[in-house]
Amino acid sequence: MELKAHQIHILSMSTGDIHPLAEKKTLSLHSFPDILMGMETFFDFRVYEDLLGITGEGTEIWNWKSGASLQVSVSFIGQPPYLTDADN
């Protein structure tokens, strides 16, 4: 089965323009195969320092500044990740 990808644009919250610190202007969010694409999907976006976590059809975490993918998991089951400071 083929996975689809949604494009996530990295924008500045204060201006709405492309964020000047983002090396990649868009990130590809992977989703479930075509057979499930007719289902309504909601996404939860969480930002913590340089990390961007998105949950919905699965979980993906990036360093939004570098565009590096840190984790990808596609699953119906599970809790959204909570991005926390490991030092606290």
CORQUIUR-V501342 format. One record per residue. N is the residue number from 1. SS is DSSP state (A for helix, B for strand, O for the rest). PHI is phi in whole degrees, -180 to 180 (999 if undefined). NEAR is the number of other ideal C-beta (glycine too) atoms within 10 Angstrom. Layout:
BEGIN
n;ss;phi;near
N;SS;PHI;NEAR
N;SS;PHI;NEAR
END
This chain:
BEGIN
n;ss;phi;near
1;O;999;7
2;O;-93;6
3;B;-90;14
4;B;-91;14
5;B;-134;10
6;B;-102;15
7;B;-95;9
8;B;-103;18
9;B;-91;10
10;O;-92;19
11;B;-118;13
12;O;-76;12
13;O;-70;7
14;O;-82;7
15;O;-115;9
16;O;81;7
17;O;-86;8
18;B;-55;13
19;O;-67;16
20;O;-67;8
21;O;-91;11
22;O;-84;18
23;O;-69;12
24;O;-106;15
25;O;-78;12
26;B;-137;13
27;B;-120;21
28;B;-95;16
29;B;-95;18
30;B;-80;15
31;B;-140;19
32;B;-70;18
33;B;-59;11
34;A;-50;11
35;A;-61;9
36;A;-102;13
37;O;-67;11
38;O;-76;6
39;O;-80;8
40;O;-73;4
41;O;-129;11
42;O;-117;7
43;O;-118;13
44;B;-115;11
45;B;-105;10
46;B;-133;14
47;B;-119;12
48;B;-141;13
49;O;52;10
50;O;-91;12
51;B;-102;17
52;B;-124;22
53;B;-114;20
54;B;-128;21
55;B;-120;19
56;O;174;16
57;O;-80;22
58;B;-178;18
59;B;-132;18
60;B;-135;24
61;B;-130;20
62;B;-129;23
63;B;-86;16
64;O;-69;21
65;O;-74;16
66;O;-90;13
67;O;84;16
68;O;-70;13
69;B;-81;13
70;B;-105;12
71;B;-158;12
72;B;-137;13
73;B;-145;12
74;B;-112;13
75;O;-159;10
76;O;-82;8
77;O;-110;4
78;O;135;10
79;O;-96;7
80;O;-64;12
81;O;-72;18
82;O;-113;8
83;O;-88;13
84;O;-131;9
85;O;-82;7
86;O;-65;4
87;O;-80;4
88;O;-94;4
END
